[in-house]
Amino acid sequence: MLSRFGIQKADVGIGLYLLSAILFFIIPIPSFMLDIMLAINLSIAFVVLFNCLFVKEVLDMSNFPTILLFTTIFRISLNVSSTRLILTTGDPGNVVKTFGQFVGGGDLVIGAIIFIILVIIQFVVINKGSERVSEVTARFTLDAMPGKQMAIDADLNTGAIDDAEAKRRRDKIQKESSFFGSMDGATKYVKGDATAGLIITFVNLIGGIVTGITNQGMEATEALQHYGVLTIGDGLSSQIPSLVISLSTGILVTKGAEEADFSGVLVGQLFGVPKVLILVGAVLMLLGVFTPLNIVLFIALGLVFVITGVQMNKHINVKEVEEEVQAEEEEAEEIRRPENVVSLLSVDPIELEFGYGIIPLADVSQGGDLLDRVVMIRRQVALELGTVVPIIRLRDNIQLNPNQYIIKIKGIQVAEGEIMFDHYMAMNPGYVEEVISGIPTTEPSFGLPAQWITEGQRERAESAGYTVVDPPSIIATHLTEVIRAHIAELLTRQEVQNLVNNLKESNPVLVEDLVPRLLGLGEVQKVLQNLLAEGISIRDLLTIFESLADHAVTTRDTDILTEYVRQSLKRAISSKYFPPNEPSSVLTLDPKVEQEIMGSVKQTEQGAYLTMDPEKTRALMESVKTETDKMTELGKIPIVVTSPIVRMYFKKLTEDYFRDLIVVSYNEVDNNVELQSIGIITV
């Protein structure tokens, strides 16, 4: 019946537990009911204790702060109920009487001493220690969070873990932070409970004596004896479960992060070293022989320790031999086993391999920050180009020179470089006249002349105007440029699908109208790859999809669609290439050349292609080289502006000769940009 309303049995149980605690503050209960509740309270305390003892991981008891609150309020409500029965009827039930008479031996003084000792142990020792440990643990857990997050990102980038494992570890860090932060405050419940129990006990004693004398007509000593025993029984019946809960709290907060059975780990750490047991046994036997201590007891106990240590040592030796034999058998079996060819078929999108001399740059324990830089590269490219860079695998390769590194794209080497450890690379930006001595080299990212200099020369080179970079920055910059150059081919269909899914959350109508109704996922991928190949960001995916939806009804040619998209992104293209509020120097195409190019375009079902005469192509490329060299000498980036219909074909014609040449059309230039032609490309 309750399940129809989404109410489970556990919900009912917890609700009744809390409701009864509230009701016990208000409604008097009979003594037999109090006995039942005190027994339940004691059993719950032991359940909590053994759960804390045997739980394998601290976060398995992540709701422990809430448990502390529930058990504390329930225990205090029972304390109030027992106080009411003591003062009204003088009969608080069997449990309270038994604790007062049996535990205290029926003697008021002995019972009082035992009660005070329990309170001191709980309040001064366990509560105080647990509170301090919780406070320190919470502080260190919060302080360590950034480092743990960086370690997870580093493992993710090196391929040691996948996205799912990274998410699980991040969730675990968040849970640890919440748990230890809550435990820092929850220990105050236990401390307050002990204080309240002590106050209630004294109130019970004074109130009982007054009640006995005034209402029961007892003598002062008789009232003290009768109500004193009941009060101590009441205090013990509440303080012993409270002590158990306090002990559970101490066990949990001192348990550490060991993912194992706590009792087994504890016994193994205490009694797991044979020579320790033998030494302890020898000391005990010496004490029994040379001191007045009981010789039989100490020699017998010492022999137990010595024999246990000897047997354990034999067991460890046998186990080591068995493990060694098993390892050899597994190794031989692995050699005999047919190679798992399937595992060799996977290819990492991006790999950075380096010699053993570069390992310190990637080792966090040695102060290396190369892993952190790889994380920043992925973030930087995501912000600049709007796409997620695949996981970058970092591996050491003993076949490389110690200071050499190579960069692979889909398993094929595309770039390499070599650094000098403990040196810096100094590059002359072109205007520095002062010469510094160093080892000549070439900057690997852009092929610029440079020099390796020492730490002592760094300050002088920087003051002279040289650009000085350290080895990790050299590798990171080189890796970034390689990724930018190959980002188009790294954009997979799956990644495009992820981008589509993200856009669909905010613009479902647009996405459903475009994919797959007008264009397939592969065609969208091709358009995005065309944009990335020329360094155009696809971060504004909404504008790109709007443009595709507008023009896909008339053509499905991805090259033409790319041109339409580029025109819709003209503000972004203009801000990328043309500085505001000043004329921009560009190159233009001779109208005759544009007509020649358009006349050489052949249309087929597979798309359009150029059939220009080779001699004219060679002459055109020479003209491009001449004009671009002039702009480079002037310190300007060569940019060619063409008519919209020619831009695509001219870019294809020149990309094999001038890969980094920027070609834009007039329709891709924002209205507020002022262009100044300083050269015409002609034949």
VMD Tcl script that draws the C-alpha trace (Angstrom):
set ca {
  {0.00 0.00 0.00}
  {2.72 2.46 1.01}
  {4.78 1.67 -2.08}
  {2.02 3.21 -4.21}
  {2.87 6.59 -2.68}
  {6.65 6.10 -3.06}
  {7.09 5.30 0.66}
  {9.50 2.47 1.48}
  {9.76 0.41 4.66}
  {13.07 2.07 5.49}
  {11.37 5.48 5.26}
  {8.72 4.34 7.73}
  {11.34 2.96 10.12}
  {13.42 6.15 10.14}
  {10.31 8.27 10.50}
  {9.06 6.27 13.50}
  {12.53 6.37 15.08}
  {12.65 10.18 14.96}
  {8.96 10.62 15.83}
  {9.31 8.44 18.92}
  {12.30 10.51 20.04}
  {10.18 13.67 19.84}
  {7.20 12.06 21.57}
  {9.33 10.79 24.47}
  {10.10 14.42 25.33}
  {6.38 15.10 25.74}
  {4.51 11.89 26.60}
  {5.33 9.83 29.73}
  {6.07 6.18 28.92}
  {5.78 3.18 31.24}
  {8.86 1.50 32.63}
  {8.54 -1.64 30.45}
  {8.44 0.55 27.32}
  {11.55 2.39 28.56}
  {13.32 -0.96 28.97}
  {12.53 -1.82 25.34}
  {13.72 1.56 24.06}
  {16.95 1.42 26.11}
  {17.68 -2.06 24.72}
  {17.05 -0.80 21.16}
  {19.29 2.20 21.82}
  {22.11 -0.04 23.05}
  {21.74 -2.41 20.09}
  {21.83 0.48 17.58}
  {25.02 1.75 19.26}
  {26.68 -1.65 18.75}
  {25.44 -1.80 15.15}
  {27.12 1.55 14.49}
  {30.31 0.44 16.27}
  {30.79 -2.78 14.30}
  {29.89 -1.08 11.01}
  {32.59 1.52 11.64}
  {35.04 -1.23 12.59}
  {34.50 -3.48 9.57}
  {33.61 -0.99 6.84}
  {36.25 -1.11 4.07}
  {36.20 2.56 3.15}
  {35.30 5.68 5.12}
  {32.86 6.88 2.46}
  {30.84 3.69 2.87}
  {29.61 5.43 6.05}
  {29.11 8.78 4.32}
  {25.86 9.38 6.24}
  {27.55 8.96 9.62}
  {27.07 12.65 10.63}
  {23.32 12.22 10.16}
  {23.43 8.95 12.13}
  {25.17 10.81 14.97}
  {22.40 13.40 15.06}
  {19.62 10.79 15.05}
  {21.16 8.59 17.78}
  {21.98 11.60 19.95}
  {18.43 13.00 19.94}
  {16.97 9.53 20.56}
  {19.32 8.89 23.49}
  {18.59 12.27 25.08}
  {14.83 11.66 24.75}
  {15.23 8.37 26.63}
  {17.25 10.19 29.28}
  {14.39 12.62 29.75}
  {11.86 9.76 29.97}
  {13.92 7.89 32.55}
  {14.33 11.08 34.57}
  {10.56 11.57 34.55}
  {10.00 8.00 35.83}
  {12.66 8.31 38.54}
  {11.19 11.52 39.90}
  {7.51 10.53 39.59}
  {7.31 6.80 40.41}
  {10.80 5.89 41.58}
  {10.62 2.88 39.22}
  {12.46 3.55 35.92}
  {12.43 -0.11 34.88}
  {14.70 -3.14 34.87}
  {17.47 -1.76 32.65}
  {18.14 1.35 34.73}
  {17.99 -0.60 38.02}
  {20.34 -3.27 36.67}
  {22.90 -0.72 35.52}
  {22.71 0.99 38.92}
  {22.89 -2.16 41.06}
  {24.86 -4.68 39.01}
  {27.43 -2.39 37.34}
  {27.90 -0.38 40.52}
  {27.72 -3.44 42.75}
  {24.74 -1.93 44.57}
  {27.11 0.55 46.20}
  {26.50 4.23 45.64}
  {30.17 5.20 45.94}
  {31.43 2.49 43.57}
  {28.70 3.26 41.06}
  {29.46 6.96 41.21}
  {33.18 6.34 40.67}
  {32.53 4.08 37.67}
  {30.15 6.65 36.19}
  {32.66 9.48 36.65}
  {35.43 7.37 35.08}
  {33.22 6.64 32.05}
  {32.42 10.32 31.66}
  {36.10 11.29 31.91}
  {37.10 8.65 29.34}
  {34.39 9.75 26.92}
  {34.59 13.50 27.41}
  {38.33 14.06 27.89}
  {39.87 11.25 25.85}
  {37.63 9.98 23.03}
  {35.50 13.04 22.31}
  {38.41 15.46 22.50}
  {40.61 13.33 20.23}
  {37.85 12.64 17.71}
  {36.99 16.33 17.55}
  {40.61 17.30 16.90}
  {41.15 14.58 14.30}
  {37.94 15.57 12.47}
  {38.97 19.22 12.45}
  {42.47 18.54 11.11}
  {41.26 15.96 8.58}
  {38.62 18.35 7.23}
  {41.22 21.10 6.89}
  {43.76 18.92 5.10}
  {41.10 17.32 2.89}
  {39.92 20.72 1.67}
  {43.51 21.95 1.17}
  {44.39 18.84 -0.84}
  {41.42 19.08 -3.22}
  {43.14 21.21 -5.93}
  {46.15 18.89 -5.98}
  {43.94 15.81 -6.27}
  {41.98 17.42 -9.10}
  {45.21 18.19 -10.97}
  {46.42 14.62 -10.44}
  {43.18 13.28 -11.92}
  {43.51 15.60 -14.94}
  {47.12 14.48 -15.39}
  {46.19 10.77 -15.26}
  {43.36 11.44 -17.71}
  {45.69 13.17 -20.17}
  {48.34 10.45 -19.95}
  {45.73 7.78 -20.59}
  {46.19 6.10 -17.21}
  {42.43 6.44 -16.62}
  {39.38 7.02 -18.82}
  {36.64 9.65 -18.54}
  {34.41 7.40 -16.45}
  {37.16 6.71 -13.91}
  {38.06 10.41 -13.80}
  {34.42 11.27 -13.07}
  {34.29 8.61 -10.35}
  {37.43 9.98 -8.70}
  {36.17 13.57 -8.85}
  {32.89 12.48 -7.27}
  {34.83 10.67 -4.56}
  {36.86 13.81 -3.80}
  {33.66 15.84 -3.50}
  {32.13 13.24 -1.20}
  {35.27 13.15 0.97}
  {35.21 16.92 1.28}
  {31.53 16.92 2.25}
  {31.95 14.00 4.66}
  {34.93 15.31 6.62}
  {33.49 18.82 6.64}
  {30.26 17.42 8.12}
  {32.19 15.24 10.59}
  {34.01 18.33 11.85}
  {30.66 19.68 12.99}
  {29.02 16.36 13.87}
  {31.58 15.58 16.58}
  {30.10 18.52 18.46}
  {26.92 16.42 18.83}
  {28.85 13.71 20.68}
  {30.64 16.23 22.88}
  {27.38 18.01 23.68}
  {25.67 14.70 24.40}
  {28.30 13.81 27.01}
  {27.98 17.22 28.64}
  {24.17 17.03 28.66}
  {24.29 13.54 30.18}
  {26.53 14.76 32.98}
  {24.23 17.71 33.74}
  {21.09 15.51 33.64}
  {22.68 13.08 36.08}
  {23.36 15.78 38.66}
  {19.86 17.18 38.17}
  {18.44 13.68 38.68}
  {20.43 13.18 41.87}
  {19.42 16.49 43.44}
  {15.83 16.20 42.23}
  {15.56 12.62 43.44}
  {16.83 13.46 46.92}
  {14.43 16.38 47.20}
  {11.54 14.24 45.92}
  {12.36 11.38 48.27}
  {12.49 13.64 51.31}
  {9.45 15.79 50.52}
  {7.09 13.39 48.73}
  {8.16 9.94 49.94}
  {8.99 10.87 53.53}
  {12.47 9.28 53.33}
  {15.44 10.14 55.43}
  {18.19 12.08 53.65}
  {20.61 9.13 53.65}
  {17.89 6.74 52.51}
  {16.84 9.10 49.70}
  {20.48 9.56 48.70}
  {21.06 5.80 48.57}
  {17.83 4.98 46.69}
  {17.78 7.78 44.16}
  {21.56 7.86 43.90}
  {21.63 4.24 42.66}
  {18.77 4.93 40.22}
  {20.44 8.11 38.99}
  {23.74 6.32 38.41}
  {21.86 3.51 36.62}
  {20.15 6.08 34.44}
  {23.47 7.78 33.72}
  {25.20 4.49 32.89}
  {22.34 3.29 30.67}
  {22.71 6.44 28.56}
  {26.47 6.99 28.84}
  {27.48 3.47 27.79}
  {25.67 3.72 24.39}
  {27.02 7.26 24.13}
  {30.52 5.92 24.80}
  {30.05 3.28 22.09}
  {28.94 5.95 19.59}
  {31.91 8.13 20.58}
  {34.23 5.17 20.05}
  {32.63 4.59 16.62}
  {33.26 8.22 15.72}
  {36.91 7.94 16.77}
  {37.38 4.73 14.75}
  {35.85 6.26 11.63}
  {37.77 9.55 11.62}
  {41.09 7.81 12.35}
  {40.50 4.99 9.89}
  {42.32 6.69 7.00}
  {41.83 5.91 3.34}
  {42.74 2.20 3.47}
  {40.26 0.31 1.31}
  {40.39 -2.86 3.37}
  {38.90 -4.54 6.41}
  {40.08 -2.30 9.26}
  {40.48 -5.09 11.80}
  {42.55 -7.20 9.41}
  {44.77 -4.23 8.52}
  {45.18 -3.31 12.19}
  {46.16 -6.82 13.25}
  {48.50 -7.11 10.27}
  {50.23 -3.83 11.11}
  {50.63 -4.73 14.81}
  {51.53 -8.42 14.59}
  {52.72 -8.78 11.00}
  {56.50 -8.54 11.65}
  {57.94 -11.78 13.13}
  {61.09 -10.24 14.66}
  {58.95 -7.77 16.61}
  {57.02 -10.63 18.23}
  {60.27 -12.50 19.04}
  {61.81 -9.41 20.65}
  {58.66 -8.77 22.70}
  {58.68 -12.40 23.89}
  {62.35 -12.14 24.89}
  {61.71 -8.94 26.87}
  {58.77 -10.52 28.72}
  {60.84 -13.59 29.69}
  {63.69 -11.37 30.92}
  {61.25 -9.42 33.08}
  {59.92 -12.67 34.53}
  {63.42 -13.99 35.35}
  {65.20 -10.89 36.63}
  {62.34 -9.04 38.39}
  {59.93 -10.00 41.20}
  {57.11 -10.26 38.63}
  {55.22 -13.56 38.32}
  {57.82 -15.74 36.61}
  {55.37 -18.36 35.37}
  {53.01 -15.82 33.82}
  {55.67 -13.75 32.07}
  {57.74 -16.70 30.79}
  {54.59 -18.40 29.46}
  {53.40 -15.22 27.73}
  {56.91 -14.59 26.37}
  {57.07 -18.12 24.93}
  {53.71 -17.55 23.22}
  {55.10 -14.44 21.48}
  {58.38 -16.16 20.50}
  {56.68 -19.28 19.12}
  {54.15 -17.16 17.21}
  {56.95 -15.06 15.70}
  {58.96 -18.14 14.62}
  {55.90 -19.78 13.04}
  {54.96 -16.56 11.27}
  {58.50 -16.21 9.88}
  {58.31 -19.74 8.43}
  {54.92 -18.99 6.93}
  {56.20 -15.78 5.32}
  {59.23 -17.56 3.81}
  {57.03 -20.31 2.37}
  {54.58 -17.74 1.02}
  {57.41 -15.77 -0.67}
  {58.65 -18.92 -2.39}
  {55.12 -19.79 -3.53}
  {54.56 -16.29 -4.88}
  {57.89 -16.37 -6.73}
  {57.06 -19.73 -8.31}
  {53.58 -18.51 -9.21}
  {55.01 -15.36 -10.78}
  {57.43 -17.42 -12.88}
  {54.60 -19.70 -13.99}
  {52.41 -16.74 -14.93}
  {55.29 -15.17 -16.86}
  {55.91 -18.43 -18.71}
  {52.19 -18.77 -19.41}
  {52.09 -15.20 -20.73}
  {54.96 -16.02 -23.09}
  {53.19 -19.13 -24.34}
  {49.84 -17.36 -24.70}
  {48.95 -16.22 -28.25}
  {49.32 -12.50 -28.61}
  {46.11 -10.53 -28.28}
  {46.16 -8.85 -31.66}
  {42.99 -6.86 -31.04}
  {44.69 -4.75 -28.37}
  {47.33 -3.76 -30.91}
  {44.78 -2.33 -33.36}
  {43.87 0.75 -31.32}
  {45.66 3.96 -32.31}
  {45.93 6.97 -30.03}
  {44.89 10.25 -31.71}
  {47.81 12.22 -30.22}
  {50.98 10.89 -28.61}
  {53.96 12.67 -27.10}
  {56.93 10.34 -26.68}
  {60.16 11.48 -25.05}
  {63.56 10.16 -24.01}
  {64.47 9.36 -20.41}
  {66.18 12.74 -19.97}
  {62.81 14.52 -20.28}
  {61.06 12.30 -17.71}
  {61.71 14.79 -14.84}
  {59.71 17.42 -16.76}
  {56.67 15.10 -16.74}
  {57.17 13.66 -13.23}
  {55.13 15.63 -10.70}
  {57.14 14.18 -7.80}
  {60.28 15.77 -9.30}
  {58.64 19.16 -9.77}
  {57.77 18.69 -13.44}
  {54.71 20.51 -14.76}
  {54.49 19.12 -18.30}
  {51.29 17.23 -17.43}
  {49.67 20.44 -16.19}
  {50.71 22.19 -19.40}
  {49.08 19.43 -21.46}
  {45.83 20.03 -19.56}
  {46.11 23.75 -20.31}
  {46.72 23.00 -24.01}
  {43.42 21.15 -24.23}
  {41.61 24.01 -22.50}
  {43.31 26.63 -24.68}
  {42.44 24.87 -27.95}
  {38.85 24.35 -26.75}
  {38.51 28.08 -26.12}
  {40.22 29.14 -29.36}
  {38.76 26.66 -31.84}
  {35.63 25.40 -30.07}
  {36.47 21.69 -30.21}
  {37.69 19.20 -27.65}
  {41.19 17.86 -28.20}
  {41.37 14.07 -27.75}
  {43.33 12.58 -24.87}
  {47.06 13.27 -25.29}
  {49.13 10.20 -24.38}
  {52.49 10.89 -22.75}
  {55.00 8.04 -22.91}
  {58.70 7.63 -22.31}
  {60.61 5.86 -25.10}
  {64.06 4.45 -24.37}
  {64.74 4.18 -28.11}
  {64.87 7.96 -28.40}
  {67.83 10.12 -27.51}
  {67.69 11.23 -23.84}
  {66.59 14.79 -24.69}
  {64.57 13.99 -27.81}
  {60.79 13.99 -28.16}
  {58.45 13.12 -31.00}
  {54.79 13.94 -31.63}
  {52.53 11.42 -33.32}
  {49.11 11.93 -34.87}
  {47.14 8.68 -35.19}
  {50.29 6.65 -34.66}
  {52.38 8.44 -37.31}
  {55.22 10.77 -36.37}
  {54.55 14.30 -37.62}
  {57.05 16.35 -35.64}
  {60.09 16.01 -33.43}
  {62.38 18.18 -31.37}
  {65.27 18.09 -28.96}
  {65.87 20.11 -25.83}
  {68.74 20.68 -23.45}
  {67.83 20.03 -19.84}
  {68.73 22.85 -17.41}
  {69.09 25.26 -20.36}
  {66.87 27.96 -21.83}
  {66.17 28.79 -25.46}
  {66.81 32.42 -26.41}
  {65.37 33.83 -29.64}
  {66.15 37.18 -31.23}
  {62.84 38.87 -32.22}
  {64.75 40.68 -34.97}
  {65.67 44.01 -33.42}
  {68.18 42.98 -30.73}
  {71.75 43.91 -31.65}
  {73.54 42.56 -28.57}
  {75.04 39.12 -29.18}
  {75.04 36.47 -26.48}
  {77.08 33.29 -26.56}
  {75.25 30.01 -26.66}
  {74.71 26.76 -28.53}
  {73.03 27.44 -31.91}
  {69.76 25.60 -32.49}
  {66.41 25.95 -34.22}
  {63.10 26.61 -32.49}
  {61.03 23.49 -33.30}
  {57.56 25.06 -33.58}
  {58.24 27.77 -36.18}
  {61.78 26.94 -37.37}
  {63.29 30.19 -36.05}
  {67.01 30.47 -35.28}
  {67.72 30.31 -31.55}
  {70.42 29.58 -28.97}
  {70.62 27.43 -25.88}
  {71.81 29.48 -22.91}
  {72.44 28.67 -19.26}
  {70.52 29.84 -16.21}
  {73.19 32.45 -15.52}
  {72.71 34.04 -18.95}
  {68.93 34.18 -18.74}
  {68.59 37.54 -16.98}
  {71.06 39.20 -19.31}
  {69.31 37.84 -22.41}
  {65.89 38.99 -21.21}
  {67.16 42.47 -20.40}
  {68.72 42.68 -23.87}
  {65.34 41.92 -25.47}
  {65.66 38.24 -26.32}
  {62.64 35.96 -25.98}
  {63.67 33.33 -23.44}
  {61.64 30.13 -22.84}
  {62.23 27.06 -20.71}
  {62.17 23.44 -22.03}
  {58.60 22.60 -20.88}
  {57.31 25.71 -22.67}
  {59.14 24.68 -25.84}
  {57.54 21.23 -25.83}
  {54.10 22.62 -24.94}
  {54.25 25.26 -27.68}
  {55.38 22.72 -30.26}
  {52.60 20.32 -29.23}
  {50.04 23.13 -29.41}
  {51.07 24.11 -32.95}
  {50.99 20.49 -34.12}
  {47.50 20.08 -32.67}
  {46.32 23.27 -34.38}
  {47.74 22.07 -37.70}
  {45.98 18.69 -37.46}
  {42.86 19.61 -35.50}
  {40.62 19.11 -38.54}
  {41.48 15.43 -38.94}
  {41.18 14.91 -35.17}
  {37.51 15.97 -35.30}
  {35.71 12.62 -35.43}
  {32.05 11.87 -36.08}
  {31.63 10.96 -32.43}
  {32.97 14.35 -31.35}
  {30.64 16.07 -33.84}
  {27.76 14.08 -32.38}
  {28.75 15.30 -28.90}
  {28.74 18.90 -30.16}
  {25.35 18.36 -31.75}
  {23.96 16.90 -28.52}
  {25.22 19.88 -26.52}
  {23.61 22.34 -28.94}
  {20.39 20.32 -28.98}
  {19.87 20.93 -25.25}
  {19.42 24.66 -25.85}
  {18.26 24.70 -29.50}
  {16.37 21.46 -30.18}
  {14.29 22.86 -33.07}
  {17.35 23.99 -35.04}
  {19.20 20.70 -34.61}
  {16.18 18.56 -35.47}
  {15.58 20.69 -38.57}
  {19.17 20.28 -39.80}
  {20.39 16.83 -38.69}
  {19.54 14.46 -40.21}
  {16.66 16.04 -42.14}
  {18.80 18.31 -44.38}
  {22.37 17.11 -43.78}
  {23.92 13.93 -42.49}
  {26.34 13.90 -39.59}
  {29.24 13.23 -41.98}
  {28.41 16.31 -44.06}
  {28.28 18.49 -40.95}
  {31.62 16.99 -39.91}
  {33.14 17.90 -43.29}
  {32.00 21.54 -43.00}
  {33.44 21.82 -39.49}
  {36.69 20.22 -40.63}
  {36.95 22.73 -43.48}
  {36.62 25.58 -41.01}
  {39.15 24.13 -38.56}
  {41.62 23.41 -41.37}
  {41.89 27.18 -41.96}
  {41.99 28.04 -38.25}
  {38.36 29.25 -38.00}
  {36.79 28.59 -34.61}
  {33.63 26.45 -34.52}
  {32.78 27.56 -31.01}
  {29.82 29.60 -32.29}
  {28.06 26.42 -33.34}
  {24.66 28.09 -33.22}
  {25.56 30.53 -36.02}
  {27.16 27.74 -38.04}
  {24.06 25.55 -37.81}
  {21.75 28.47 -38.58}
  {23.72 29.15 -41.77}
  {23.74 25.47 -42.74}
  {19.99 25.21 -42.17}
  {19.44 28.26 -44.41}
  {21.50 27.01 -47.35}
  {21.31 23.21 -47.13}
  {17.90 23.33 -48.84}
  {19.62 24.48 -52.07}
  {22.92 22.56 -52.00}
  {24.60 19.74 -50.11}
  {28.08 20.51 -51.47}
  {30.11 20.79 -48.27}
  {32.68 23.13 -49.84}
  {30.01 25.60 -50.91}
  {28.25 25.27 -47.55}
  {31.58 26.06 -45.89}
  {31.78 29.32 -47.83}
  {28.27 30.30 -46.71}
  {29.19 29.52 -43.11}
  {32.39 31.57 -43.36}
  {30.36 34.55 -44.55}
  {28.01 34.20 -41.57}
  {31.09 34.21 -39.33}
  {32.57 37.35 -40.89}
  {32.67 39.23 -37.59}
  {34.80 36.48 -36.02}
  {37.02 36.20 -39.11}
  {37.54 39.97 -39.28}
  {38.46 40.22 -35.60}
  {40.92 37.35 -36.07}
  {42.82 38.80 -39.02}
  {42.16 42.55 -39.15}
  {42.95 44.92 -36.26}
  {40.24 47.51 -35.53}
  {40.55 51.27 -36.14}
  {43.46 51.02 -38.56}
  {43.93 50.14 -42.25}
  {44.79 46.50 -42.92}
  {47.34 45.71 -45.61}
  {46.28 42.88 -47.91}
  {47.00 41.34 -51.30}
  {44.37 41.12 -54.02}
  {43.90 39.00 -57.12}
  {44.04 40.39 -60.61}
  {40.48 40.18 -62.07}
  {41.94 38.33 -65.08}
  {43.37 35.71 -62.72}
  {39.99 35.32 -61.05}
  {38.34 34.81 -64.45}
  {41.04 32.29 -65.38}
  {40.44 30.35 -62.19}
  {36.66 30.28 -62.63}
  {37.08 29.22 -66.23}
  {39.18 26.26 -65.10}
  {36.54 24.94 -62.66}
  {34.94 21.65 -63.70}
  {31.72 20.49 -62.05}
  {31.10 16.79 -61.40}
  {28.73 14.76 -59.25}
  {31.53 14.35 -56.71}
  {32.16 18.12 -56.57}
  {34.14 20.81 -58.38}
  {37.85 20.78 -59.16}
  {40.40 22.95 -61.03}
  {41.94 22.08 -64.39}
  {44.27 25.07 -64.76}
  {47.23 24.79 -67.10}
  {50.40 23.77 -65.19}
  {52.45 26.62 -66.65}
  {49.87 29.18 -65.57}
  {49.69 27.55 -62.14}
  {53.49 27.77 -61.77}
  {53.51 31.43 -62.83}
  {50.66 32.22 -60.44}
  {52.47 30.54 -57.52}
  {55.63 32.52 -58.29}
  {53.60 35.73 -58.19}
  {52.06 34.66 -54.87}
  {55.52 33.98 -53.45}
  {56.87 37.31 -54.64}
  {54.02 39.33 -53.13}
  {53.89 37.41 -49.85}
  {57.65 37.78 -49.39}
  {57.26 41.56 -49.78}
  {54.64 41.63 -47.03}
  {56.78 39.44 -44.77}
  {59.72 41.80 -45.20}
  {57.45 44.64 -44.09}
  {56.65 42.68 -40.91}
  {53.07 41.98 -41.96}
  {51.16 38.70 -42.18}
  {50.31 37.90 -45.83}
  {46.53 37.96 -46.36}
  {44.94 37.54 -49.79}
  {41.44 38.96 -50.39}
  {39.42 37.57 -53.31}
  {35.85 37.61 -54.59}
  {33.55 35.14 -52.79}
  {33.18 32.77 -55.71}
  {36.96 32.46 -56.21}
  {38.16 32.15 -52.60}
  {37.55 28.43 -52.21}
  {39.30 27.46 -55.45}
  {42.24 29.81 -54.93}
  {42.78 28.42 -51.43}
  {42.80 24.85 -52.76}
  {45.20 25.87 -55.51}
  {47.72 27.41 -53.10}
  {47.47 25.16 -50.03}
  {50.01 22.66 -51.37}
  {52.52 25.49 -51.88}
  {51.66 27.89 -49.07}
  {49.95 25.93 -46.30}
  {49.61 28.88 -43.90}
  {48.51 31.47 -46.48}
  {45.37 33.27 -45.29}
  {42.72 33.67 -47.99}
  {39.46 35.51 -47.27}
  {36.69 36.83 -49.47}
  {35.21 40.32 -49.47}
  {32.00 38.91 -47.99}
  {33.96 37.67 -44.97}
  {35.24 41.14 -44.08}
  {33.19 43.17 -41.62}
  {31.88 46.54 -42.80}
  {33.97 48.57 -40.34}
  {37.27 47.06 -41.56}
  {39.37 49.26 -43.86}
  {41.45 47.31 -46.38}
  {44.53 48.66 -48.15}
  {45.89 46.67 -51.11}
  {49.67 46.78 -51.24}
  {50.13 44.16 -53.94}
  {48.29 42.40 -56.77}
  {48.79 38.75 -57.62}
  {48.85 38.30 -61.38}
  {50.46 36.25 -64.13}
}
mol new
graphics top color blue
foreach p $ca { graphics top sphere $p radius 0.5 }
foreach p [lrange $ca 0 end-1] q [lrange $ca 1 end] { graphics top cylinder $p $q radius 0.2 }
display resetview
